[in-house]
């Protein structure tokens, strides 16, 4: 779809995750119990997914097709 191989996609994903994790100490924190409860209710109302505290950047988007990998349903 994007003209790149699975391996390249994995490399890009890993680079993004490392960059996000480097920002952890200064940019984001885990919400307290009450905060998690509020976030979970908000996500449930919007998506129907129970017990979800958040999504990487808050963006929800439909996939055009299921990824062709072993753990695609996850």
N, CA, C, O and CB atoms as a CASP TS submission, in Angstrom:
PFRMAT TS
TARGET T0000
AUTHOR 0000-0000-0000
METHOD Language model
MODEL 1
PARENT N/A
ATOM      1  N   UNK     1       0.815  -1.194   0.000  1.00  0.00           N
ATOM      2  CA  UNK     1       0.000   0.000   0.000  1.00  0.00           C
ATOM      3  C   UNK     1       0.868   1.271   0.000  1.00  0.00           C
ATOM      4  O   UNK     1       0.574   2.223  -0.723  1.00  0.00           O
ATOM      5  CB  UNK     1      -0.932  -0.009   1.207  1.00  0.00           C
ATOM      6  N   UNK     2       1.931   1.281   0.809  1.00  0.00           N
ATOM      7  CA  UNK     2       2.788   2.466   0.890  1.00  0.00           C
ATOM      8  C   UNK     2       4.092   2.298   0.114  1.00  0.00           C
ATOM      9  O   UNK     2       4.933   3.196   0.093  1.00  0.00           O
ATOM     10  CB  UNK     2       3.098   2.781   2.339  1.00  0.00           C
ATOM     11  N   UNK     3       4.249   1.143  -0.521  1.00  0.00           N
ATOM     12  CA  UNK     3       5.449   0.910  -1.315  1.00  0.00           C
ATOM     13  C   UNK     3       6.686   0.617  -0.487  1.00  0.00           C
ATOM     14  O   UNK     3       7.805   0.850  -0.944  1.00  0.00           O
ATOM     15  CB  UNK     3       5.710   2.087  -2.177  1.00  0.00           C
ATOM     16  N   UNK     4       6.500   0.108   0.731  1.00  0.00           N
ATOM     17  CA  UNK     4       7.642  -0.274   1.560  1.00  0.00           C
ATOM     18  C   UNK     4       7.447  -1.717   2.038  1.00  0.00           C
ATOM     19  O   UNK     4       6.323  -2.212   2.116  1.00  0.00           O
ATOM     20  CB  UNK     4       7.804   0.700   2.776  1.00  0.00           C
ATOM     21  N   UNK     5       8.539  -2.364   2.348  1.00  0.00           N
ATOM     22  CA  UNK     5       8.485  -3.754   2.796  1.00  0.00           C
ATOM     23  C   UNK     5       8.149  -3.834   4.284  1.00  0.00           C
ATOM     24  O   UNK     5       8.265  -2.847   5.009  1.00  0.00           O
ATOM     25  CB  UNK     5       9.820  -4.459   2.516  1.00  0.00           C
ATOM     26  N   UNK     6       7.735  -5.016   4.728  1.00  0.00           N
ATOM     27  CA  UNK     6       7.407  -5.253   6.142  1.00  0.00           C
ATOM     28  C   UNK     6       8.577  -4.869   7.041  1.00  0.00           C
ATOM     29  O   UNK     6       8.374  -4.247   8.083  1.00  0.00           O
ATOM     30  CB  UNK     6       7.028  -6.732   6.370  1.00  0.00           C
ATOM     31  N   UNK     7       9.798  -5.231   6.652  1.00  0.00           N
ATOM     32  CA  UNK     7      10.974  -4.918   7.459  1.00  0.00           C
ATOM     33  C   UNK     7      11.170  -3.420   7.637  1.00  0.00           C
ATOM     34  O   UNK     7      11.501  -2.956   8.728  1.00  0.00           O
ATOM     35  CB  UNK     7      12.209  -5.521   6.830  1.00  0.00           C
ATOM     36  N   UNK     8      10.965  -2.669   6.568  1.00  0.00           N
ATOM     37  CA  UNK     8      11.087  -1.209   6.634  1.00  0.00           C
ATOM     38  C   UNK     8      10.026  -0.639   7.560  1.00  0.00           C
ATOM     39  O   UNK     8      10.300   0.257   8.358  1.00  0.00           O
ATOM     40  CB  UNK     8      10.965  -0.581   5.228  1.00  0.00           C
ATOM     41  N   UNK     9       8.824  -1.162   7.448  1.00  0.00           N
ATOM     42  CA  UNK     9       7.733  -0.727   8.326  1.00  0.00           C
ATOM     43  C   UNK     9       8.094  -0.985   9.793  1.00  0.00           C
ATOM     44  O   UNK     9       7.848  -0.138  10.653  1.00  0.00           O
ATOM     45  CB  UNK     9       6.413  -1.459   7.959  1.00  0.00           C
ATOM     46  N   UNK    10       8.670  -2.139  10.073  1.00  0.00           N
ATOM     47  CA  UNK    10       9.089  -2.472  11.441  1.00  0.00           C
ATOM     48  C   UNK    10      10.152  -1.500  11.948  1.00  0.00           C
ATOM     49  O   UNK    10      10.105  -1.064  13.098  1.00  0.00           O
ATOM     50  CB  UNK    10       9.625  -3.910  11.499  1.00  0.00           C
ATOM     51  N   UNK    11      11.098  -1.168  11.094  1.00  0.00           N
ATOM     52  CA  UNK    11      12.156  -0.222  11.472  1.00  0.00           C
ATOM     53  C   UNK    11      11.555   1.140  11.817  1.00  0.00           C
ATOM     54  O   UNK    11      11.913   1.738  12.832  1.00  0.00           O
ATOM     55  CB  UNK    11      13.192  -0.075  10.330  1.00  0.00           C
ATOM     56  N   UNK    12      10.642   1.632  10.974  1.00  0.00           N
ATOM     57  CA  UNK    12      10.010   2.927  11.226  1.00  0.00           C
ATOM     58  C   UNK    12       9.225   2.900  12.537  1.00  0.00           C
ATOM     59  O   UNK    12       9.310   3.830  13.339  1.00  0.00           O
ATOM     60  CB  UNK    12       9.083   3.310  10.057  1.00  0.00           C
ATOM     61  N   UNK    13       8.461   1.828  12.747  1.00  0.00           N
ATOM     62  CA  UNK    13       7.686   1.694  13.983  1.00  0.00           C
ATOM     63  C   UNK    13       8.611   1.733  15.202  1.00  0.00           C
ATOM     64  O   UNK    13       8.330   2.426  16.180  1.00  0.00           O
ATOM     65  CB  UNK    13       6.868   0.379  13.972  1.00  0.00           C
ATOM     66  N   UNK    14       9.711   0.986  15.137  1.00  0.00           N
ATOM     67  CA  UNK    14      10.648   0.946  16.258  1.00  0.00           C
ATOM     68  C   UNK    14      11.275   2.309  16.522  1.00  0.00           C
ATOM     69  O   UNK    14      11.460   2.692  17.677  1.00  0.00           O
ATOM     70  CB  UNK    14      11.738  -0.079  15.993  1.00  0.00           C
ATOM     71  N   UNK    15      11.602   3.041  15.468  1.00  0.00           N
ATOM     72  CA  UNK    15      12.177   4.377  15.643  1.00  0.00           C
ATOM     73  C   UNK    15      11.191   5.328  16.311  1.00  0.00           C
ATOM     74  O   UNK    15      11.561   6.100  17.196  1.00  0.00           O
ATOM     75  CB  UNK    15      12.614   4.946  14.295  1.00  0.00           C
ATOM     76  N   UNK    16       9.946   5.265  15.883  1.00  0.00           N
ATOM     77  CA  UNK    16       8.918   6.121  16.481  1.00  0.00           C
ATOM     78  C   UNK    16       8.735   5.769  17.956  1.00  0.00           C
ATOM     79  O   UNK    16       8.650   6.661  18.800  1.00  0.00           O
ATOM     80  CB  UNK    16       7.576   5.978  15.721  1.00  0.00           C
ATOM     81  N   UNK    17       8.673   4.486  18.269  1.00  0.00           N
ATOM     82  CA  UNK    17       8.490   4.071  19.662  1.00  0.00           C
ATOM     83  C   UNK    17       9.662   4.523  20.535  1.00  0.00           C
ATOM     84  O   UNK    17       9.459   4.980  21.660  1.00  0.00           O
ATOM     85  CB  UNK    17       8.331   2.546  19.746  1.00  0.00           C
ATOM     86  N   UNK    18      10.880   4.397  20.022  1.00  0.00           N
ATOM     87  CA  UNK    18      12.046   4.863  20.799  1.00  0.00           C
ATOM     88  C   UNK    18      11.964   6.372  21.045  1.00  0.00           C
ATOM     89  O   UNK    18      12.264   6.843  22.143  1.00  0.00           O
ATOM     90  CB  UNK    18      13.368   4.516  20.061  1.00  0.00           C
ATOM     91  N   UNK    19      11.558   7.124  20.023  1.00  0.00           N
ATOM     92  CA  UNK    19      11.437   8.581  20.168  1.00  0.00           C
ATOM     93  C   UNK    19      10.374   8.930  21.206  1.00  0.00           C
ATOM     94  O   UNK    19      10.587   9.812  22.038  1.00  0.00           O
ATOM     95  CB  UNK    19      11.091   9.238  18.810  1.00  0.00           C
ATOM     96  N   UNK    20       9.234   8.245  21.163  1.00  0.00           N
ATOM     97  CA  UNK    20       8.161   8.494  22.128  1.00  0.00           C
ATOM     98  C   UNK    20       8.637   8.161  23.541  1.00  0.00           C
ATOM     99  O   UNK    20       8.397   8.922  24.478  1.00  0.00           O
ATOM    100  CB  UNK    20       6.902   7.665  21.772  1.00  0.00           C
ATOM    101  N   UNK    21       9.312   7.022  23.689  1.00  0.00           N
ATOM    102  CA  UNK    21       9.784   6.621  25.015  1.00  0.00           C
ATOM    103  C   UNK    21      10.837   7.570  25.575  1.00  0.00           C
ATOM    104  O   UNK    21      10.921   7.740  26.791  1.00  0.00           O
ATOM    105  CB  UNK    21      10.348   5.221  24.959  1.00  0.00           C
ATOM    106  N   UNK    22      11.643   8.194  24.711  1.00  0.00           N
ATOM    107  CA  UNK    22      12.625   9.179  25.184  1.00  0.00           C
ATOM    108  C   UNK    22      11.932  10.391  25.806  1.00  0.00           C
ATOM    109  O   UNK    22      12.478  11.025  26.709  1.00  0.00           O
ATOM    110  CB  UNK    22      13.536   9.631  24.025  1.00  0.00           C
ATOM    111  N   UNK    23      10.735  10.711  25.327  1.00  0.00           N
ATOM    112  CA  UNK    23       9.991  11.866  25.830  1.00  0.00           C
ATOM    113  C   UNK    23       9.237  11.562  27.129  1.00  0.00           C
ATOM    114  O   UNK    23       8.739  12.475  27.787  1.00  0.00           O
ATOM    115  CB  UNK    23       9.014  12.345  24.775  1.00  0.00           C
ATOM    116  N   UNK    24       9.157  10.314  27.484  1.00  0.00           N
ATOM    117  CA  UNK    24       8.345   9.892  28.629  1.00  0.00           C
ATOM    118  C   UNK    24       8.574  10.698  29.909  1.00  0.00           C
ATOM    119  O   UNK    24       7.605  11.154  30.516  1.00  0.00           O
ATOM    120  CB  UNK    24       8.613   8.457  28.912  1.00  0.00           C
ATOM    121  N   UNK    25       9.808  10.884  30.330  1.00  0.00           N
ATOM    122  CA  UNK    25      10.010  11.576  31.615  1.00  0.00           C
ATOM    123  C   UNK    25       9.504  13.021  31.639  1.00  0.00           C
ATOM    124  O   UNK    25       9.176  13.539  32.706  1.00  0.00           O
ATOM    125  CB  UNK    25      11.470  11.569  31.957  1.00  0.00           C
ATOM    126  N   UNK    26       9.438  13.665  30.493  1.00  0.00           N
ATOM    127  CA  UNK    26       9.073  15.082  30.477  1.00  0.00           C
ATOM    128  C   UNK    26       7.719  15.396  29.873  1.00  0.00           C
ATOM    129  O   UNK    26       7.189  16.485  30.096  1.00  0.00           O
ATOM    130  CB  UNK    26      10.093  15.834  29.743  1.00  0.00           C
ATOM    131  N   UNK    27       7.145  14.473  29.115  1.00  0.00           N
ATOM    132  CA  UNK    27       5.940  14.820  28.361  1.00  0.00           C
ATOM    133  C   UNK    27       4.668  14.098  28.754  1.00  0.00           C
ATOM    134  O   UNK    27       3.579  14.605  28.486  1.00  0.00           O
ATOM    135  CB  UNK    27       6.180  14.572  26.955  1.00  0.00           C
ATOM    136  N   UNK    28       4.759  12.960  29.367  1.00  0.00           N
ATOM    137  CA  UNK    28       3.514  12.283  29.700  1.00  0.00           C
ATOM    138  C   UNK    28       3.647  11.454  30.970  1.00  0.00           C
ATOM    139  O   UNK    28       4.727  10.988  31.333  1.00  0.00           O
ATOM    140  CB  UNK    28       3.074  11.400  28.549  1.00  0.00           C
ATOM    141  N   UNK    29       2.518  11.291  31.621  1.00  0.00           N
ATOM    142  CA  UNK    29       2.465  10.516  32.858  1.00  0.00           C
ATOM    143  C   UNK    29       1.243   9.612  32.825  1.00  0.00           C
ATOM    144  O   UNK    29       0.323   9.831  32.037  1.00  0.00           O
ATOM    145  CB  UNK    29       2.428  11.448  34.102  1.00  0.00           C
ATOM    146  N   UNK    30       1.232   8.618  33.663  1.00  0.00           N
ATOM    147  CA  UNK    30       0.091   7.713  33.769  1.00  0.00           C
ATOM    148  C   UNK    30      -0.945   8.379  34.668  1.00  0.00           C
ATOM    149  O   UNK    30      -0.589   8.860  35.744  1.00  0.00           O
ATOM    150  CB  UNK    30       0.517   6.304  34.334  1.00  0.00           C
ATOM    151  N   UNK    31      -2.210   8.424  34.266  1.00  0.00           N
ATOM    152  CA  UNK    31      -3.222   9.073  35.104  1.00  0.00           C
ATOM    153  C   UNK    31      -3.491   8.292  36.393  1.00  0.00           C
ATOM    154  O   UNK    31      -3.273   7.082  36.456  1.00  0.00           O
ATOM    155  CB  UNK    31      -4.520   9.235  34.320  1.00  0.00           C
ATOM    156  N   UNK    32      -3.963   8.999  37.410  1.00  0.00           N
ATOM    157  CA  UNK    32      -4.318   8.326  38.661  1.00  0.00           C
ATOM    158  C   UNK    32      -5.590   7.501  38.448  1.00  0.00           C
ATOM    159  O   UNK    32      -6.155   7.496  37.354  1.00  0.00           O
ATOM    160  CB  UNK    32      -4.517   9.362  39.816  1.00  0.00           C
ATOM    161  N   UNK    33      -6.034   6.812  39.488  1.00  0.00           N
ATOM    162  CA  UNK    33      -7.176   5.904  39.371  1.00  0.00           C
ATOM    163  C   UNK    33      -8.422   6.616  38.836  1.00  0.00           C
ATOM    164  O   UNK    33      -9.092   6.102  37.940  1.00  0.00           O
ATOM    165  CB  UNK    33      -7.483   5.274  40.727  1.00  0.00           C
ATOM    166  N   UNK    34      -8.728   7.774  39.370  1.00  0.00           N
ATOM    167  CA  UNK    34      -9.916   8.532  38.926  1.00  0.00           C
ATOM    168  C   UNK    34      -9.763   8.984  37.473  1.00  0.00           C
ATOM    169  O   UNK    34     -10.717   8.946  36.695  1.00  0.00           O
ATOM    170  CB  UNK    34     -10.149   9.763  39.840  1.00  0.00           C
ATOM    171  N   UNK    35      -8.552   9.412  37.123  1.00  0.00           N
ATOM    172  CA  UNK    35      -8.295   9.831  35.745  1.00  0.00           C
ATOM    173  C   UNK    35      -8.463   8.683  34.761  1.00  0.00           C
ATOM    174  O   UNK    35      -9.029   8.858  33.683  1.00  0.00           O
ATOM    175  CB  UNK    35      -6.896  10.407  35.625  1.00  0.00           C
ATOM    176  N   UNK    36      -7.967   7.503  35.139  1.00  0.00           N
ATOM    177  CA  UNK    36      -8.119   6.328  34.279  1.00  0.00           C
ATOM    178  C   UNK    36      -9.587   5.967  34.093  1.00  0.00           C
ATOM    179  O   UNK    36     -10.010   5.583  33.002  1.00  0.00           O
ATOM    180  CB  UNK    36      -7.359   5.137  34.864  1.00  0.00           C
ATOM    181  N   UNK    37     -10.358   6.093  35.169  1.00  0.00           N
ATOM    182  CA  UNK    37     -11.782   5.770  35.102  1.00  0.00           C
ATOM    183  C   UNK    37     -12.495   6.716  34.123  1.00  0.00           C
ATOM    184  O   UNK    37     -13.317   6.278  33.318  1.00  0.00           O
ATOM    185  CB  UNK    37     -12.428   5.859  36.512  1.00  0.00           C
ATOM    186  N   UNK    38     -12.175   8.011  34.199  1.00  0.00           N
ATOM    187  CA  UNK    38     -12.788   8.998  33.307  1.00  0.00           C
ATOM    188  C   UNK    38     -12.403   8.739  31.851  1.00  0.00           C
ATOM    189  O   UNK    38     -13.248   8.780  30.957  1.00  0.00           O
ATOM    190  CB  UNK    38     -12.373  10.419  33.717  1.00  0.00           C
ATOM    191  N   UNK    39     -11.119   8.473  31.629  1.00  0.00           N
ATOM    192  CA  UNK    39     -10.664   8.200  30.269  1.00  0.00           C
ATOM    193  C   UNK    39     -11.318   6.946  29.706  1.00  0.00           C
ATOM    194  O   UNK    39     -11.731   6.923  28.546  1.00  0.00           O
ATOM    195  CB  UNK    39      -9.148   8.056  30.237  1.00  0.00           C
ATOM    196  N   UNK    40     -11.412   5.910  30.523  1.00  0.00           N
ATOM    197  CA  UNK    40     -12.020   4.660  30.093  1.00  0.00           C
ATOM    198  C   UNK    40     -13.475   4.855  29.680  1.00  0.00           C
ATOM    199  O   UNK    40     -13.914   4.311  28.667  1.00  0.00           O
ATOM    200  CB  UNK    40     -11.929   3.627  31.202  1.00  0.00           C
ATOM    201  N   UNK    41     -14.216   5.625  30.456  1.00  0.00           N
ATOM    202  CA  UNK    41     -15.617   5.899  30.119  1.00  0.00           C
ATOM    203  C   UNK    41     -15.722   6.677  28.802  1.00  0.00           C
ATOM    204  O   UNK    41     -16.595   6.407  27.977  1.00  0.00           O
ATOM    205  CB  UNK    41     -16.299   6.689  31.258  1.00  0.00           C
ATOM    206  N   UNK    42     -14.835   7.627  28.623  1.00  0.00           N
ATOM    207  CA  UNK    42     -14.836   8.445  27.411  1.00  0.00           C
ATOM    208  C   UNK    42     -14.549   7.588  26.168  1.00  0.00           C
ATOM    209  O   UNK    42     -15.225   7.719  25.148  1.00  0.00           O
ATOM    210  CB  UNK    42     -13.793   9.575  27.530  1.00  0.00           C
ATOM    211  N   UNK    43     -13.551   6.722  26.266  1.00  0.00           N
ATOM    212  CA  UNK    43     -13.204   5.847  25.144  1.00  0.00           C
ATOM    213  C   UNK    43     -14.341   4.860  24.868  1.00  0.00           C
ATOM    214  O   UNK    43     -14.672   4.600  23.711  1.00  0.00           O
ATOM    215  CB  UNK    43     -11.888   5.085  25.433  1.00  0.00           C
ATOM    216  N   UNK    44     -14.935   4.312  25.929  1.00  0.00           N
ATOM    217  CA  UNK    44     -16.042   3.368  25.772  1.00  0.00           C
ATOM    218  C   UNK    44     -17.206   4.027  25.034  1.00  0.00           C
ATOM    219  O   UNK    44     -17.810   3.428  24.144  1.00  0.00           O
ATOM    220  CB  UNK    44     -16.507   2.845  27.147  1.00  0.00           C
ATOM    221  N   UNK    45     -17.510   5.259  25.413  1.00  0.00           N
ATOM    222  CA  UNK    45     -18.623   5.979  24.793  1.00  0.00           C
ATOM    223  C   UNK    45     -18.352   6.233  23.303  1.00  0.00           C
ATOM    224  O   UNK    45     -19.252   6.124  22.472  1.00  0.00           O
ATOM    225  CB  UNK    45     -18.869   7.315  25.526  1.00  0.00           C
ATOM    226  N   UNK    46     -17.116   6.568  22.987  1.00  0.00           N
ATOM    227  CA  UNK    46     -16.771   6.911  21.610  1.00  0.00           C
ATOM    228  C   UNK    46     -16.548   5.684  20.721  1.00  0.00           C
ATOM    229  O   UNK    46     -16.899   5.698  19.542  1.00  0.00           O
ATOM    230  CB  UNK    46     -15.533   7.770  21.599  1.00  0.00           C
ATOM    231  N   UNK    47     -15.960   4.615  21.292  1.00  0.00           N
ATOM    232  CA  UNK    47     -15.546   3.487  20.457  1.00  0.00           C
ATOM    233  C   UNK    47     -16.259   2.171  20.749  1.00  0.00           C
ATOM    234  O   UNK    47     -16.320   1.291  19.890  1.00  0.00           O
ATOM    235  CB  UNK    47     -14.093   3.281  20.612  1.00  0.00           C
ATOM    236  N   UNK    48     -16.797   2.036  21.954  1.00  0.00           N
ATOM    237  CA  UNK    48     -17.396   0.769  22.341  1.00  0.00           C
ATOM    238  C   UNK    48     -16.406  -0.212  22.939  1.00  0.00           C
ATOM    239  O   UNK    48     -16.784  -1.323  23.312  1.00  0.00           O
ATOM    240  CB  UNK    48     -18.051   0.149  21.165  1.00  0.00           C
ATOM    241  N   UNK    49     -15.132   0.186  23.036  1.00  0.00           N
ATOM    242  CA  UNK    49     -14.115  -0.675  23.631  1.00  0.00           C
ATOM    243  C   UNK    49     -14.095  -0.471  25.145  1.00  0.00           C
ATOM    244  O   UNK    49     -13.861   0.644  25.611  1.00  0.00           O
ATOM    245  CB  UNK    49     -12.719  -0.384  23.019  1.00  0.00           C
ATOM    246  N   UNK    50     -14.335  -1.531  25.916  1.00  0.00           N
ATOM    247  CA  UNK    50     -14.317  -1.395  27.376  1.00  0.00           C
ATOM    248  C   UNK    50     -12.893  -1.398  27.946  1.00  0.00           C
ATOM    249  O   UNK    50     -11.982  -2.000  27.377  1.00  0.00           O
ATOM    250  CB  UNK    50     -15.124  -2.520  28.009  1.00  0.00           C
ATOM    251  N   UNK    51     -12.726  -0.724  29.063  1.00  0.00           N
ATOM    252  CA  UNK    51     -11.474  -0.751  29.839  1.00  0.00           C
ATOM    253  C   UNK    51     -10.245  -0.250  29.083  1.00  0.00           C
ATOM    254  O   UNK    51      -9.133  -0.712  29.338  1.00  0.00           O
ATOM    255  CB  UNK    51     -11.213  -2.143  30.304  1.00  0.00           C
ATOM    256  N   UNK    52     -10.433   0.679  28.166  1.00  0.00           N
ATOM    257  CA  UNK    52      -9.309   1.269  27.434  1.00  0.00           C
ATOM    258  C   UNK    52      -9.058   2.650  28.023  1.00  0.00           C
ATOM    259  O   UNK    52      -9.977   3.459  28.149  1.00  0.00           O
ATOM    260  CB  UNK    52      -9.598   1.350  25.882  1.00  0.00           C
ATOM    261  N   UNK    53      -7.802   2.912  28.382  1.00  0.00           N
ATOM    262  CA  UNK    53      -7.463   4.193  28.989  1.00  0.00           C
ATOM    263  C   UNK    53      -7.105   5.229  27.930  1.00  0.00           C
ATOM    264  O   UNK    53      -7.399   6.412  28.102  1.00  0.00           O
ATOM    265  CB  UNK    53      -6.309   4.025  29.969  1.00  0.00           C
ATOM    266  N   UNK    54      -6.485   4.810  26.858  1.00  0.00           N
ATOM    267  CA  UNK    54      -6.119   5.778  25.837  1.00  0.00           C
ATOM    268  C   UNK    54      -5.590   5.123  24.587  1.00  0.00           C
ATOM    269  O   UNK    54      -5.339   3.919  24.544  1.00  0.00           O
ATOM    270  CB  UNK    54      -5.103   6.730  26.370  1.00  0.00           C
ATOM    271  N   UNK    55      -5.429   5.938  23.582  1.00  0.00           N
ATOM    272  CA  UNK    55      -4.918   5.491  22.303  1.00  0.00           C
ATOM    273  C   UNK    55      -3.750   6.404  21.982  1.00  0.00           C
ATOM    274  O   UNK    55      -3.802   7.598  22.275  1.00  0.00           O
ATOM    275  CB  UNK    55      -6.023   5.518  21.174  1.00  0.00           C
ATOM    276  N   UNK    56      -2.714   5.871  21.393  1.00  0.00           N
ATOM    277  CA  UNK    56      -1.436   6.563  21.208  1.00  0.00           C
ATOM    278  C   UNK    56      -1.542   8.081  21.091  1.00  0.00           C
ATOM    279  O   UNK    56      -0.982   8.795  21.923  1.00  0.00           O
ATOM    280  CB  UNK    56      -0.769   6.037  19.992  1.00  0.00           C
ATOM    281  N   UNK    57      -2.229   8.580  20.103  1.00  0.00           N
ATOM    282  CA  UNK    57      -2.330  10.029  19.963  1.00  0.00           C
ATOM    283  C   UNK    57      -3.769  10.523  20.027  1.00  0.00           C
ATOM    284  O   UNK    57      -4.054  11.683  19.732  1.00  0.00           O
ATOM    285  CB  UNK    57      -1.702  10.465  18.663  1.00  0.00           C
ATOM    286  N   UNK    58      -4.666   9.631  20.413  1.00  0.00           N
ATOM    287  CA  UNK    58      -6.065  10.023  20.526  1.00  0.00           C
ATOM    288  C   UNK    58      -6.826   9.959  19.222  1.00  0.00           C
ATOM    289  O   UNK    58      -8.019  10.260  19.185  1.00  0.00           O
ATOM    290  CB  UNK    58      -6.155  11.395  21.070  1.00  0.00           C
ATOM    291  N   UNK    59      -6.157   9.570  18.148  1.00  0.00           N
ATOM    292  CA  UNK    59      -6.795   9.501  16.850  1.00  0.00           C
ATOM    293  C   UNK    59      -7.356   8.108  16.604  1.00  0.00           C
ATOM    294  O   UNK    59      -6.670   7.109  16.818  1.00  0.00           O
ATOM    295  CB  UNK    59      -5.810   9.883  15.749  1.00  0.00           C
ATOM    296  N   UNK    60      -8.591   8.045  16.159  1.00  0.00           N
ATOM    297  CA  UNK    60      -9.205   6.781  15.770  1.00  0.00           C
ATOM    298  C   UNK    60      -9.415   6.816  14.270  1.00  0.00           C
ATOM    299  O   UNK    60      -9.886   7.815  13.727  1.00  0.00           O
ATOM    300  CB  UNK    60     -10.555   6.533  16.528  1.00  0.00           C
ATOM    301  N   UNK    61      -9.066   5.729  13.596  1.00  0.00           N
ATOM    302  CA  UNK    61      -9.288   5.671  12.162  1.00  0.00           C
ATOM    303  C   UNK    61      -9.550   4.228  11.754  1.00  0.00           C
ATOM    304  O   UNK    61      -8.958   3.305  12.312  1.00  0.00           O
ATOM    305  CB  UNK    61      -8.080   6.251  11.389  1.00  0.00           C
ATOM    306  N   UNK    62     -10.431   4.033  10.787  1.00  0.00           N
ATOM    307  CA  UNK    62     -10.718   2.671  10.326  1.00  0.00           C
ATOM    308  C   UNK    62      -9.603   2.162   9.416  1.00  0.00           C
ATOM    309  O   UNK    62      -8.987   2.940   8.688  1.00  0.00           O
ATOM    310  CB  UNK    62     -12.070   2.625   9.586  1.00  0.00           C
ATOM    311  N   UNK    63      -9.350   0.875   9.458  1.00  0.00           N
ATOM    312  CA  UNK    63      -8.390   0.265   8.543  1.00  0.00           C
ATOM    313  C   UNK    63      -9.132  -0.183   7.289  1.00  0.00           C
ATOM    314  O   UNK    63     -10.263  -0.661   7.365  1.00  0.00           O
ATOM    315  CB  UNK    63      -7.650  -0.936   9.216  1.00  0.00           C
ATOM    316  N   UNK    64      -8.497  -0.027   6.155  1.00  0.00           N
ATOM    317  CA  UNK    64      -9.104  -0.444   4.897  1.00  0.00           C
ATOM    318  C   UNK    64      -9.126  -1.966   4.794  1.00  0.00           C
ATOM    319  O   UNK    64      -9.989  -2.528   4.120  1.00  0.00           O
ATOM    320  CB  UNK    64      -8.346   0.163   3.705  1.00  0.00           C
ATOM    321  N   UNK    65      -8.188  -2.632   5.455  1.00  0.00           N
ATOM    322  CA  UNK    65      -8.103  -4.081   5.432  1.00  0.00           C
ATOM    323  C   UNK    65      -7.343  -4.542   6.668  1.00  0.00           C
ATOM    324  O   UNK    65      -6.615  -3.759   7.279  1.00  0.00           O
ATOM    325  CB  UNK    65      -7.415  -4.584   4.132  1.00  0.00           C
ATOM    326  N   UNK    66      -7.508  -5.813   7.039  1.00  0.00           N
ATOM    327  CA  UNK    66      -6.804  -6.364   8.192  1.00  0.00           C
ATOM    328  C   UNK    66      -5.338  -6.578   7.808  1.00  0.00           C
ATOM    329  O   UNK    66      -5.065  -7.114   6.734  1.00  0.00           O
ATOM    330  CB  UNK    66      -7.463  -7.704   8.672  1.00  0.00           C
ATOM    331  N   UNK    67      -4.398  -6.177   8.651  1.00  0.00           N
ATOM    332  CA  UNK    67      -2.983  -6.403   8.360  1.00  0.00           C
ATOM    333  C   UNK    67      -2.692  -7.887   8.149  1.00  0.00           C
ATOM    334  O   UNK    67      -3.272  -8.747   8.811  1.00  0.00           O
ATOM    335  CB  UNK    67      -2.114  -5.854   9.494  1.00  0.00           C
ATOM    336  N   UNK    68      -1.794  -8.167   7.226  1.00  0.00           N
ATOM    337  CA  UNK    68      -1.460  -9.545   6.896  1.00  0.00           C
ATOM    338  C   UNK    68      -0.305 -10.048   7.756  1.00  0.00           C
ATOM    339  O   UNK    68       0.764 -10.375   7.241  1.00  0.00           O
ATOM    340  CB  UNK    68      -1.106  -9.665   5.414  1.00  0.00           C
ATOM    341  N   UNK    69      -0.523 -10.107   9.062  1.00  0.00           N
ATOM    342  CA  UNK    69       0.482 -10.633   9.965  1.00  0.00           C
ATOM    343  C   UNK    69      -0.184 -11.570  10.943  1.00  0.00           C
ATOM    344  O   UNK    69      -1.406 -11.559  11.095  1.00  0.00           O
ATOM    345  CB  UNK    69       1.221  -9.502  10.703  1.00  0.00           C
ATOM    346  N   UNK    70       0.619 -12.382  11.607  1.00  0.00           N
ATOM    347  CA  UNK    70       0.117 -13.423  12.486  1.00  0.00           C
ATOM    348  C   UNK    70      -0.794 -12.903  13.594  1.00  0.00           C
ATOM    349  O   UNK    70      -1.816 -13.521  13.891  1.00  0.00           O
ATOM    350  CB  UNK    70       1.264 -14.154  13.090  1.00  0.00           C
ATOM    351  N   UNK    71      -0.436 -11.773  14.212  1.00  0.00           N
ATOM    352  CA  UNK    71      -1.224 -11.255  15.323  1.00  0.00           C
ATOM    353  C   UNK    71      -2.157 -10.117  14.916  1.00  0.00           C
ATOM    354  O   UNK    71      -2.462  -9.247  15.732  1.00  0.00           O
ATOM    355  CB  UNK    71      -0.308 -10.785  16.415  1.00  0.00           C
ATOM    356  N   UNK    72      -2.612 -10.115  13.665  1.00  0.00           N
ATOM    357  CA  UNK    72      -3.470  -9.044  13.141  1.00  0.00           C
ATOM    358  C   UNK    72      -4.701  -8.768  14.014  1.00  0.00           C
ATOM    359  O   UNK    72      -5.024  -7.599  14.223  1.00  0.00           O
ATOM    360  CB  UNK    72      -3.921  -9.397  11.742  1.00  0.00           C
ATOM    361  N   UNK    73      -5.405  -9.785  14.534  1.00  0.00           N
ATOM    362  CA  UNK    73      -6.590  -9.483  15.362  1.00  0.00           C
ATOM    363  C   UNK    73      -6.265  -8.667  16.612  1.00  0.00           C
ATOM    364  O   UNK    73      -7.115  -7.930  17.112  1.00  0.00           O
ATOM    365  CB  UNK    73      -7.264 -10.773  15.777  1.00  0.00           C
ATOM    366  N   UNK    74      -5.029  -8.800  17.119  1.00  0.00           N
ATOM    367  CA  UNK    74      -4.639  -8.040  18.302  1.00  0.00           C
ATOM    368  C   UNK    74      -4.517  -6.576  17.979  1.00  0.00           C
ATOM    369  O   UNK    74      -4.195  -5.775  18.857  1.00  0.00           O
ATOM    370  CB  UNK    74      -3.332  -8.558  18.870  1.00  0.00           C
TER
END
